[in-house]
Amino acid sequence: MYKFLQNIGFNNMICKLYFVFFILHWEIIAWSNFLNLKDTLVHTLTITSFYYLQKLQLKQTKKVRTFLAVAFVMIVLSFLRFYIPLFMIFTFITYRFLQFVNAIKDKKLRILILVSVLFIGPLLCLQFLLSRYQFEINLFLGSFTNPLFGAIRYLFTPIPWQIEPDYTFLFWPSVFNWISLPFMIYGIFMLFKMDNPGIKLLMLYFILISIFYGCFGELQGPRHRLQIDFIIILAQLIGVLSLWAGKGKVIDLDTKPSAFLIPQT
């Protein structure tokens, strides 16, 4: 993640602070002391995937070698949690599509393409799926929950006063997470304001995976939340620094998120 932040343009101070904050973060320490190889490995491979996906967009990158690295990481990840690589690929394609649409100068053409892809496309896909996979879709709808409330529950889990016996080792991390909620929320807001391709890719994945897990009550536990901890930790750090910077400390932010990035020449 340190190299990822460097590649997308974060200044060296932020990269170092994130590295220290990440390895000392209460949730990372808690999971590191608990024998759960699958979820920690999913977390690590997710970070690695984003590093290589971002590297693919750099002009000086050796494309073939980087593509092979992405493919290898995705294949390994598919054996652990098969839908995560699909979500990453979908996120990357969606991100590049939005970049393409945003580059179109004709506003009417841009709206036409967006309407066609975002509305007509899904309707056609739904009709196709209903005609072939009716039984599977019924099973899906049977466990479907409200994605908005589910996404909020997913991001805020575990709740300190409702921790299950299997997750008692996360009691204090959950307390610290809830204390740091204002920083996380403000940090997410600041990340969305950043005009940076790498951050936009990361936040698009953050939104899509949160909505997906928000649709299934049984997938809204701490184990599934762990895989996006690296984004949450980044949001907490940016939130703290942004509020601190507002008092003239650390960095002269002045409500401009670009202050965290290396100036583009």
C-alpha positions in Angstrom: 0.0 0.0 0.0 3.0 2.3 0.6 4.1 1.9 -3.0 0.5 2.2 -4.2 0.2 5.6 -2.5 3.5 6.7 -4.0 2.5 5.6 -7.5 -0.8 7.6 -7.4 1.0 10.8 -6.2 0.7 11.0 -2.4 3.6 13.0 -0.9 6.3 11.1 1.0 5.2 12.3 4.4 1.7 10.8 3.9 3.1 7.5 2.6 5.3 7.2 5.7 2.6 8.2 8.1 0.2 5.7 6.5 2.8 2.9 6.7 3.4 3.5 10.4 -0.4 3.9 11.1 -1.2 0.7 9.2 1.3 -1.6 11.0 0.3 -0.2 14.4 -3.4 -0.1 13.7 -5.5 -1.8 16.4 -7.5 -3.9 13.9 -4.4 -5.1 12.0 -2.7 -6.1 15.3 -5.8 -7.9 16.5 -6.2 -10.0 13.3 -2.4 -10.6 13.2 -2.6 -12.3 16.6 -5.5 -14.4 15.5 -5.0 -17.5 13.4 -7.0 -16.7 10.4 -4.9 -17.2 7.3 -7.7 -16.9 4.7 -9.0 -13.5 5.5 -5.6 -11.9 6.2 -4.4 -13.3 2.9 -7.5 -12.0 1.1 -6.7 -8.6 2.6 -3.0 -8.7 1.4 -3.9 -10.0 -2.1 -6.5 -7.2 -2.5 -3.9 -4.6 -1.7 -1.5 -6.3 -4.1 -4.1 -6.4 -6.9 -4.7 -2.6 -6.6 -1.0 -1.9 -6.7 -0.6 -3.8 -10.0 -3.9 -2.5 -11.5 -2.7 1.1 -10.8 0.7 0.2 -12.1 -0.9 -0.9 -15.4 -2.0 2.8 -16.0 1.6 4.2 -15.6 3.2 4.9 -18.9 6.7 3.7 -17.9 5.3 0.3 -16.7 6.3 -2.9 -18.4 2.7 -3.9 -19.4 3.2 -7.6 -20.0 5.1 -8.3 -16.7 2.5 -6.2 -14.8 -0.4 -7.9 -16.5 1.0 -11.4 -15.7 1.4 -10.3 -12.0 -2.2 -9.1 -11.9 -3.4 -12.3 -13.5 -1.4 -14.4 -11.0 -2.7 -12.5 -7.9 -6.3 -12.7 -9.2 -6.1 -16.4 -9.8 -4.8 -17.0 -6.3 -7.5 -14.7 -4.9 -10.2 -16.5 -6.8 -9.5 -19.7 -4.8 -9.9 -17.9 -1.5 -13.0 -15.7 -2.4 -14.0 -16.2 -6.0 -16.1 -13.1 -6.5 -13.4 -10.6 -5.3 -11.4 -10.8 -8.6 -14.6 -10.4 -10.5 -15.5 -7.3 -8.5 -12.0 -5.8 -9.1 -12.2 -6.4 -12.8 -15.7 -5.0 -12.9 -14.5 -1.9 -10.9 -11.5 -1.4 -13.2 -13.6 -1.7 -16.4 -16.3 0.7 -14.9 -13.6 3.1 -13.9 -12.0 3.1 -17.4 -15.5 3.5 -19.0 -16.2 6.5 -16.8 -12.9 8.0 -17.8 -13.8 7.4 -21.5 -17.3 9.0 -21.1 -15.8 11.9 -19.2 -13.4 12.7 -22.1 -16.3 13.1 -24.5 -16.9 16.7 -25.1 -20.4 16.4 -26.7 -22.7 16.5 -23.6 -25.7 14.9 -25.5 -23.6 12.0 -26.7 -22.1 11.6 -23.2 -25.7 11.3 -21.7 -26.8 8.9 -24.4 -23.9 6.6 -23.8 -24.4 6.7 -20.0 -28.2 6.0 -20.3 -27.5 3.2 -22.7 -24.9 1.4 -20.6 -26.3 2.2 -17.1 -30.0 1.5 -17.8 -30.6 -0.4 -21.0 -27.6 -2.7 -20.5 -28.6 -3.9 -17.0 -32.2 -4.4 -18.2 -31.1 -6.6 -21.1 -28.8 -8.6 -18.7 -31.6 -9.0 -16.2 -33.9 -10.3 -18.9 -31.3 -12.8 -20.0 -30.6 -14.0 -16.5 -34.3 -14.3 -15.7 -34.8 -16.5 -18.7 -32.0 -18.9 -17.8 -31.3 -18.7 -14.1 -34.7 -18.2 -12.5 -34.1 -20.7 -9.6 -30.7 -19.2 -8.7 -32.2 -15.7 -8.8 -35.0 -16.7 -6.4 -32.3 -18.1 -4.0 -30.5 -14.7 -4.3 -33.6 -12.7 -3.6 -34.4 -15.0 -0.6 -31.4 -13.7 1.3 -31.5 -10.2 -0.1 -31.4 -7.3 2.4 -31.7 -3.5 2.1 -28.3 -2.6 0.5 -28.3 0.9 2.1 -28.7 -0.2 5.7 -26.7 -3.3 5.0 -23.7 -1.3 3.7 -23.8 0.9 6.8 -23.9 -2.1 9.0 -21.1 -3.7 7.0 -18.8 -0.6 7.4 -19.6 -0.2 11.2 -19.3 -3.8 12.2 -18.5 -5.1 14.7 -20.6 -3.1 17.2 -18.8 -3.2 20.6 -21.9 -4.0 22.7 -23.1 -6.7 20.2 -19.9 -8.7 19.6 -20.4 -12.4 19.1 -18.4 -14.8 21.2 -16.2 -15.8 18.2 -15.1 -12.2 17.8 -14.3 -11.1 21.4 -10.7 -10.5 20.4 -12.1 -7.5 18.3 -13.7 -5.8 21.3 -11.1 -3.1 21.9 -10.5 -2.6 18.1 -14.2 -2.1 17.6 -14.2 0.4 20.5 -11.4 2.3 18.8 -13.1 2.1 15.4 -16.3 3.6 16.8 -14.3 6.4 18.5 -12.6 7.1 15.2 -15.8 7.1 13.2 -15.9 10.9 12.8 -12.4 10.8 11.3 -13.2 7.9 9.0 -16.4 9.6 7.7 -14.6 12.9 7.2 -11.6 11.1 5.6 -13.9 9.3 3.1 -15.4 12.7 2.2 -11.9 14.1 1.6 -10.9 11.1 -0.5 -13.9 11.6 -2.7 -12.9 15.2 -3.2 -9.4 14.3 -4.4 -9.0 14.7 -8.2 -6.7 11.6 -8.4 -7.2 8.6 -10.7 -5.8 6.1 -8.2 -8.0 7.3 -5.4 -11.1 7.3 -7.7 -10.4 3.7 -8.6 -10.0 2.8 -4.9 -13.2 4.6 -3.8 -15.2 3.1 -6.6 -14.3 -0.3 -5.4 -15.1 0.8 -1.8 -18.6 1.8 -2.9 -19.3 -1.3 -5.0 -18.1 -3.8 -2.5 -19.9 -2.1 0.4 -23.2 -2.2 -1.6 -22.6 -5.8 -2.6 -22.0 -6.9 1.0 -24.9 -4.7 2.1 -27.2 -7.0 0.1 -26.5 -10.1 2.2 -26.9 -10.1 5.9 -24.7 -13.1 6.4 -21.8 -11.4 4.6 -21.7 -8.3 6.8 -19.4 -9.6 9.5 -15.9 -8.5 10.6 -14.2 -11.2 8.4 -15.5 -9.7 5.2 -14.9 -6.1 6.4 -11.2 -6.9 6.9 -10.5 -7.0 3.2 -11.3 -3.2 2.9 -9.5 -2.3 6.1 -6.6 -0.7 4.1 -9.1 1.8 2.7 -10.7 2.5 6.0 -7.3 3.0 7.7 -6.4 5.5 4.9 -9.7 7.3 5.5 -9.0 7.5 9.2 -5.6 8.9 8.6 -6.7 11.5 6.1 -9.6 12.5 8.3 -7.2 13.1 11.3 -4.7 15.0 9.2 -7.4 17.1 7.5 -8.9 18.2 10.8 -5.5 18.8 12.3 -4.4 20.7 9.2 -7.4 23.0 9.6 -5.7 24.3 12.7 -2.5 25.1 10.8 -0.7 22.0 11.9 1.1 19.2 9.9 0.1 20.6 6.5 -1.6 23.7 5.2 -4.6 21.9 3.8 -7.1 24.8 3.7 -9.9 22.4 2.8 -8.0 21.4 -0.4 -7.4 17.6 -0.5 -4.8 18.1 -3.2 -2.4 19.3 -0.5 -1.8 15.6 0.3 -0.6 15.0 -3.2 2.7 15.8 -5.0 2.0 18.9 -7.2 1.7 17.9 -10.8 4.2 19.6 -13.2 
